[in-house]
Structure formats: C-alpha cells, structure tokens
C-alpha cells in the first residue's frame, strides 16, 4: 500500500533543502488556518500511498461500512445481538428508534495499520460516532502539498487530489443528508454539539468556516437545546440539523448525569424536529468495539452474507468478546479464551466498548504482568473484547526539518468514508505502542502521487 519510491523522492528532495526547509515549514504553518486539536510537530514528509492500490482499498472500506450497516440491522432484528452489545435501556431505545435516513453510518473514519510483513492494511477499529479530523485532515494536506510540490515535480510526479482535499466535504455531506431526510429549509442552521467550555478546536473552526461558506453554524451544549412546537431551538435560533461532536465516552457520562437528556433527544428525532448526525445506532452499535467481535462470532454468522464474512476475515484481526467460560476456535484449535490471554499476552490487545484517545486500550506486550491480569479480569466482568495484536510497519518520519533527521515510527493508515463513499485518508505516527496524537503521537498527511499529467487529470475528474 505504501509508495516507497514516492516516499524516498519526497524525503530526498526535502532534506536537500537544508536549513531552508525549517523556515518553509514554519512559514507554512503560520500562514495556514488552524489544523490541530492538540499541538504536535508537523512532519513535512507525508505518508505516500500507491496510486494503483487506492481504488481497491476504497471499495473494501466502503464494503466495510456496509458491513457495519448489516451489524446495525442485526442489532435491530435479534435480541441476542442486543444482549451481546449490551446497551442500557435508554441507549437501546435510542438505537432502535427511527432516524429517517437511508442508512446509519453517514460519516466514518476507519483506523488501520499497514501491517507487517507485507504492508497490507488491517482495520483495527472504526469511529462511527463523530470522528476527529473530518475538517482538519484536509487542512493538513493543503499545507503539506505546498511543501512537497517541488520535489515531486522534479521527479515528474504530482499530487492526485482526493475528495477530502476539495471544498467542504463534511458540510456537503450534512446538507445532502438534510435533503435526504426531508428537510425543506433552503438555509438550514447547523449546530455542532459540545459541552459548554469543552469544545475542541475543530468544532470551533468548523462553526466559523461553515458560517463563512453560507451555512450558519453554532456550537451548542445539548442540554441547552429546547424542543417546542415541533422544532428545535438554541436560544432564539431555530436549529435544523446537528453534528453531535461529543465523543461517546463523554456522551454516556453526560446522559448518565442527566437521565432526561437522551429520551428528550430521541423523542425530538422521532418527531422529525431535528436531524441528528450520526444517528444513535451508529454511535452506540457501530461504534462499539463489541461489533468488531460480533461480525466474527460463529453464532451470529447467519446475520451476514458470505461476502461480508469473508471481508471481515480479510480486513479485521481475530477478536472475541470476553464472556465467562468462553471456548473459542483459534488457529484451528478449541481454546479457553481466558487461558489464551493469560498464556500469550504479547499477542493480544484488550479494548473497552467505547474509548477516547486510546485510554480504553490495553496492549499486552506494553503492560506489566499484574496489570494485564487485572485487565483480563475487568474485561470478563465488563464484557470487553480481546483483539489479536497487529504489528504495524514503520515509516521514516522527518522529525527535524532543520537537520533532516528522520526517525522510523509506527504509522496508521486511516480511511474516511462519507455517505458510504471513500473520500480520503488520514494517518498518525508514533514511537509508542498506541499510535495516537494524545498518546505522544502526531498526525501525518497522506498523499497519492502519480505522473504529473495523470495526477492533473485525476484531480480534475474527482
């Protein structure tokens, strides 16, 4: 999946600039709109992806989102699936209530690793509630494109722009969904839901940017919203649709602290007083790490087609929900799941159903024995999942533009799918086991290079 030729071309061209590169990077960052929720050092050399692999990857990840839709349908149809996902009664009611859209997972970021030994992309998890980077990724790409244009051009290459790089794809998705939902206001007002005093930078920037583009956008606390007369209000402003940007971990805490909040919102959504994106089944069911195991559980295989099961087998690591006394078929042998985790911690990752910033992830090879045992016990008590560890490739990261120093780091390759269609890539790099910006990592641009004439034609057609 990685274009090593283009990667070497970019690194050679950038480092040949010497100290001038650091000045260019500083100037580019200073001139750019904000693109960070958390500060990190911008790596001027992007992760380069092979142009001849993009189409097949895009179709696979679109099919993966369709697989999530099938999981949501299984949740609706089968009480045993609902017991497996194990939501509380209010969350279950929210997940079963109609949302009036043609599908559930409207905006999704699928996080994966280009994995050893061959660089094949393996999906680790999906963000189907309100993924970060939906606007900032395009901004990072724009900064990097200006920096790498010259070294690529010297090699006869150009950047092939993807849909994520052009216009305002998330806003366009929202407005199209509003029409699909049946919205009739020619100038709908969008609310980005965040708790008062806790809005992240991307949400604030989103409100300013979308308002400047002609769609009035407010950052609103969901507790301050009023539903009356079949409509939704934030103060004196009528709201037509919302992007619930509160991560599910924090959203669950908020709704636990305010038990009337979720039922009020569900009633308003059912009454078509507001369009809520993503719908609650995406937030509670598709987002749950238990769904990563659900799609591979033999007892639920009948909910998925043969092609869907094959896709899960190919894209996802082996995973299982931790259930007392559970026997699993692993590497062709029947095994007790607890024994498997105890014997081979280096092969396993434990995941809580919902987490943020990697805080709900425990990696066996990065955890002391006592903590690992405690996390296994917690996992069986809470119904967390075990997922086979995936060793990521490392990639040269230009960490010091002034000296040209490069450090090999573990990298992710993340995929954005809006409305069921691939729109672009994101990536992260880190020396830590948890490849996360909030765990000492950094964001990377991901670029696709083609011969200059082909890149120009592809960008014009996209």
N, C-alpha and C positions, 0 to 999 in steps of 0.2 A: 504493500500500500504506500510505503514511503518512497518518494522520488529522490534517491541518493545522489543522482547526477545533479539535479537542480539544487539540492541542499549544499553540495560541495561548491557549486558555481556561486551561490549567494555568499557562502562563508568566505570563499577566496576573494571575491570582489569587495566585500565589506571590510575585511581585515586589511586589505591592501591600501585602504584609505588612511591608515594610521590614526593619529590623534584627531584628525579632522572628522572621523566618524562620530566620536563622542559629542562634538559640537553640533553635528547634524541631528543626532538623536535628541539632544537637549532642546534644540530649536523646534524640532517636530512635535515633541511632547508639549512644549509651552504653547505652541500655536493651535493644538488640537482641542476640540471640546472634551469635557471630562469623560473618562472611559474606565474608571476604577471605583469599585465599591470599597476595596481595601488596597492600600498602597502596595505596589510591587515594582521591582526594577524591570523596565521594558526590555525584552530581548529583541534586538533589531532583526535577527535572522529568523524567519518563520519556519514552522514545520511544513515541509514541502510534500505534497501528495501527488501520486502518479495520476496523470490525466486519464490514462486508459483504464483505471480502476474505479473512477468516480461513479460512472453510470451503474455498474453492478452493485456497488456499495449503496448507492441511493435507493435502488429498488429493494435491496434487502432490508434497509432500515424503514422504508415505507411499509414493507410487509410486516416488520416487527410492530409498528404502531397498529396495524390491522390486527395483529395477534393480541395486543392489549385490548382492543375493542372486543375481541372474542372473549377475553377473560372477564370483561365487564358484563357481557351478556350472560356468561356462565354464572356470575355472581347474582344477577337478577333472577335467573331461572332455577337455581339449585340451592336449597337451604344448606346442604353440606358444604358447598363452596363458601357460602356466607359464614358458616361456622369456622371455616379454615381461615378466612381473612379476619374474622373476629373483631368487628367494629362494635362500639357501644350502640344502644338502641337509637339514639338521636342521629348518629353518623350513618347507621344502616338506613334509617328513614330518608336521610338526605341523599344517599346513594341510589335509592330505589325511586325517588321522586322524578317525574318528567322534567327535562330541561329544555325541550323544544328545539334541539339542534339535530342535524342528521347524523352526527357521531359525537363521541365524548371527548376524545383526546385531541383537542384542537391545536394546542401548542405543546411541543415536547422537545426536550433535549435528552438524547440517549448517550450516556457516557460509556466509553470503552477504552481498551488498551490495544495498540498494535503489539501483539504478544510474541514472545519467544516461542519457537525458534525462527519462525518464518515471516513475522510481521502481520499475520492475519489478524483482523480486528475482532476482538471478543467483547461483547456487551457485558458490562458489569452491573449497570442499573439504569433506570430511566427517571427523568424528572418530569412528571406529568401534572404537577400542581401549578407552579408558577416559576419556571426555571429562570435562573440568572443568565445574563449575557445576551438576552434577546435583542437588545439595542447596542450594548457596549461592544459586542464582538465585531459588528460592522465598523464601529469607530476605530477599534484597534487595527483592523485590517487596512483601513484607509491610511493610517499613519505608517504602517509597515510598507505598504505598496510604494509610497513616495521614497522610502529608504532603499528598497531593493530594485527599483525600476532600472537603474543604470547597470548594475552587474548582470542582471538577467538580459538586458538588451545587448550587452556586449557579447553574450553567448547566443544571440539570435532568439531569445525567449521573451515571452510576455506573460502577464498575469491573466488568467481566464476568470473573469468576474462571475461570481455565483449570485443567485437571487438575494442572499443575505447582505450582499455588498451594495445593493442598489435601492434607492428610495427609502421607504419606511415600511419594511415588510410586516412587522408586527402590527402596526396601525392598520395597514391594508387588510391583514387577516381579521382584525377586530371588526372593521367596518363591513367586510364581506359577510362575516358571521352575523352581524346585526341585521343585515338584509335577509340572510337565510332564515333567521329566527322570526322574521316578520316585522322587524322594526320599520317604522314609517317616517320618523323624524328626519328631514333632509339634512339637519345639522345636529346629529346626536352628541350628547355630552358624555364623556368617559370619566369614570372615577377609578383611580388606582388605589386599592385598599391597602392601608398601612396603619399600624397603631400610632397614635399621637406620640411624637417625639422619637419614633423608632424607624422612620422612613429611611431606606437606603438611598445612596446617591443615584442609582439608576432610576429609581421611581421618580425622584425629584426632577432629574434630567428629562425623563420621559414626558412628564407633565408639561414642562417648558417647551420641549421640541414639538410635541404633537399639537399643542395650542398654537405654536408658530406656523404649523402646517395647515391650520384651519379647523382642527377638531379640538374644541375646548376640553381640557383635561385637568382634573383636580386630584390631589392626594387627599384621601378621606379616611377617617377612622370608621370601621364598620359599625361600631357602637353608636356613632353619631348620626347614622343614616335613619331617616324616618320614612315609613311606608304609609301612605294615606291616599285615599281617593284613587286607588288603582295605579299609583305612581310612586316613584322613589325620589326622595329629597335629601340633599345635603344643605342645610340652611334653607335659603330661598332658591337654590338652584335645583332644577329637576335633572336627575341622572337617568340616562337611558341604558347604559351598559357599564360593567365594571371588570377590571382585571384584578383579581384577588392575589396580591403580591405578598401576602403573609405566608411564610413557609408553614407547611402542615404541622411541624412540631410546635411552633408558636401559636398557630391557629387552634390546635387542640387544647393548649393551655388556656387560651382566651375563651373558648367556648365552655371549657370546664368551669372557669371562674364566673362566667355569665351564662347560666343554663338556658336562658330565654333567647340568646343570640342566634344560635343555629336554627331552631324552629321558626323564628321570625323571618330569617332569610329564606329558608326553604319555602315557606308559605308565599312569600313575595315572588319567588322564582316560579312556583307552580301557577300563580295568578298572572304571570307574564308582566309583572310590574317592573322587572329589570332582567337583563341578560347577564348572567354570571359566567365569567370565563376564568379558568377552565371549569366545566361543570363539576359538581361534587363527586360523581363516580370516578372521574379522573384523579381528583385529589385524594380520595380515600381508598379506592380499589386499585387503579392502575399504578398509582404512586407507591403503594405498599410493597415493601421488599418481599412480603409473602407471595406476591404474584410472580416474582422471579422463580419461586419454587413450585407454585401452583401449576404453571404451564408444563412442568416436567414430572408431576406426580402421576404415577400409573393409574391411580384410582379416579383421576379426573380426565384421563386421556380422551374419553368419549365426547368431551366438550370441544375438542379441537380437531381440525382436519389432519389428514396425513401430512399434507404440505406444511401446515402450521407446526406440527410436532417435529418435523424434520428441520424446520427453520430454528426452532428453539434449541434443538440438539446441536445445530451448527454454530449458532451465534452466542449462546449462553453457557457459562460454566455449569457443571453439575451443582445442584442445590437441593436442599430439603428443609422443610420446617422442622424445628426441634419439638418433638412430641414424645412424652414419656413412653419408654418401652419400644420405641420405633425400630423396626428392622428395615433395612434398605438394600437394594441391589446396587453394588458399587464395584466397578471394574470386573463385572461378571460373577461376583460372589455375594451371597447374602451376608450382611454385616449388621451388628448392633450399632446404631448411629452414635450413641454416647461413646462406645469403645473406640470407634473410628476417630472421633475428635480427640480423645484422650491420647491415643497412640501416635497420631501424626499431626500435631498442632501446626507444623510448618506448612502443611498442605491446605490449611483452612482459614477462612475468614468468617467471623460471626457478624450478623447485621441485625439491628433492631428494625422494626417495620417502617419507622419514619425517623429520619435523622437530618441534621443540617451540619454542613461544614466537616463532615466525616466524624463527628463526635459519637455517632452511634455504631461505629465500625471498629471491630477488634480483629487485628491481624495476628494470627498465631505465631508466625516467625518473628514478630516485633513485640511480643508480650512475654513477661516473665511467667513461670510455671504457675505460681499461686493465683495470679490474676486470671490466667487462662482457665484454670479450673473453676474459679468463681464465675467467670463469664459463661462457661458452659452451663453451670447450674442456673444462672439467671436466664439464660436462653431457653432452657427447658421449662422453667417456671412461667416465662412470659410469651413463649411461642415465637421466638426469634428464628432466623434462618441461618443455616450453615451453607457457605458457598465455596466451591473449590478455588484455591488461590490461583491467580493468573499472573505469571511473571511477565512484566512489561519490557519491551525493548527500551534501550537508552538511545538518546539522540543528542548531538552536540549543541549545546546552548551557549551562545555568545554572551557571556556574563559581564565582560568588561570591555565596552567599545573603545576605551582609551588605549588599552594594551592589546586587544584582540584575543584575550584569554577566553577559552572555551572549556566548558565542563560537561561531561556526559551526564544526562539526567533521565530519570524515568519520565515518560510522557503519556498523556492520554490523547485519544482522538475522539472527540465528541461530535455528535451529529444533530442538527436542528431539523425538525420536521414540523411544518405548519400546515394545518388543514389536510393532513395525510400526505403532503408532498415535501420532498427533500428541498431545503433551501441553502444549506451551507454547513460549514464545520467550525468547531472551536477546539481548543486544546489547553492543557495545563502541563507544567513541568515541575519536577521536584526531586530532591535527593532523598526525601523521606518515603516511607512505605505508603502513606496516604497522600496521594497526589492531589492536593487541594490548596487553593490560594490561602485559605485560612489555617492551613497546617504547614506554613513555611514555603509554599509553592508560588508559582507565578503563572499568569496567563500567557499563552502564545497565540500569535496569528497562525492560521493555516492557509496556505496558498497553493494554487494549482497552476503550474507553468506549462505552456505549450509554445511551439514555434510562433513567432510574433504574428504572422498573418492568420494562423488558425485561432490564436487567442483572441484577436480582434473580432473575427467572425463569430466565435462562440459567445463573446460578451455582448455583441450586438443582438444575437438571437435569443439570449436568455431572458 
